[in-house]
Amino acid sequence: MLLRTTLRSSSATYVLPFLLGFVVVALGDDLSAWVTPHYWPSATGSATFALPFVSAACAASAAWEAARLHRGGVFDQAPVRSPLAITLPVLLPVTVMGFLGMGTALLLAASATDPGFGIPHLGILLITLAVVAANTLAGYLLGRHMSGVLAAPLALIAGFFLNAYPSAWSIYWLRHLVGGGLDSCCSIDTMVDSRALWSAAVFTAAVSLSAGLIIQRRDQVRARVIAVALVVSGFGCAAYIARDLGPEPVQARQTGALICEGQQPRICLWPEVDNRPLVQRETTKAVGRLRMAGISVPDTFTMAQKPPAGAAKLGIPTNPRLADIPSGVVSGLLPEPPACALHGEPYPAIEAAAPVAAWLHATAGEPADSVAGRFGPKESGMAAAVMKEPRQAQLDWYERNRKAMQSCSTPPQLAIAKDTR
């Protein structure tokens, strides 16, 4: 069959405009809402939010094409070409439709993140294409055994359920078999965990090879047995690879990419950060203000996910505003809740967390309106009242409540001690 004839007669040709419109109109906001600016892995991962929808559309279109071939008795006419050689050209427009749908999703995500020069994350991209291909072949198998009117909607529903719903289940490794956790990748200090990619690659390869075997062997019992064994073994291997992954398949980004400049403090930034001189200057100012207040501040601030000993986290976005920098400096100084609080034990110092944080933000130089918007009028007002006290009184107040926040047994003391005046 000529290529233009295949394209003209394929259901994918007619579904494609609706699919692209759905991706742009219905999914556009979700594809661009949580991307990390200037970071290609984040743009590529965010694009996979559209994967369940695109894969379901491909499964439905492939089911329709299979029903058409079955209704036409194509394989009952002693064709010269093998069944697989007949099937693959028919499924080519369906696969291209899926690739174009995911390409549109990637363009939307990339336009929101402005990643600049570079290329999408190849691992995530290949898994996306593998999931689309596996759904297309699986949908085709479904359409061989019923009319297109029944097969297409059934493939659409089943495809969406199998690709989207594992992400809602508490069994985390299930979502990684179909690339269901990749849409949360990645913040600037993380990268995708390769185990999630390998898990999806193994499972989709098993599904695709099994489908191809059944198509080629025309439902022979032996082919079905081998195909089932292949899918089961692929499922088991993929589950084993993803067994220890959490809901978000990410790991800390390698710190070799950090660019470190300055002394006292030394500031280490990812190369994607905008306006580096502004960050350097304002971070130095914030550190100076904190030291003048008597607060012990490390000599190094880094954007690494896990700062080394003697360094603190600089929690700023890649496109920081002026007000973001003091809060980013403070983010690495706030004490973490103790383990007892994380395990559900009573934690009386929780009421001190917001006022102490508000005081730190204000002391580091964050504007008062920004502090009020971040913590609320009550907490920011308490911090403002503390800042009117002598420096030593403020420092004692901070140290007293900071120590209380590190324990489940020490109540906070938010009132300024009179004897420190």
Buried (B, 14 or more C-beta within 10 A) or exposed (E): EEEEEBEEBBBBBEBBEEBBEBBBEEBBEBBBEBBBBBBBBBBBBBBBBBBBBBBBBBBBBBBBBBBBBBEEEBBEEEEEEEBEEBBBBBBBBBBBBBBBBBBBBBBBBBBBBBBEEEEBBEBBBBBBBBBBBBBBBBBBBBBBEBBBEBBBEBBBEBBBEBBBBBBEEEEBBBBBBBBBBBBBBBBBBBBBBEBBBBBBBBBBBBBBBBBBBBBBBEEEEEBBEBBEEBBEEBBEBBBEBBEEBEBBBBBEBEBEBBEEEBEEBBBBBBEBBBEEEBBBBBBBBBBBBBEEBBBEBBEBBBBBBEBEEEBBBBBBBBBBEEBBBBBBBBBBBBBEBBEEBEEEEEBBBBBBBBBBBBBBBBBBBBEBEBBBEBBEEEBBBBBBEBBEBEEEBBBBBBEBBBEBBEBBEBEBBBEBEEEBE
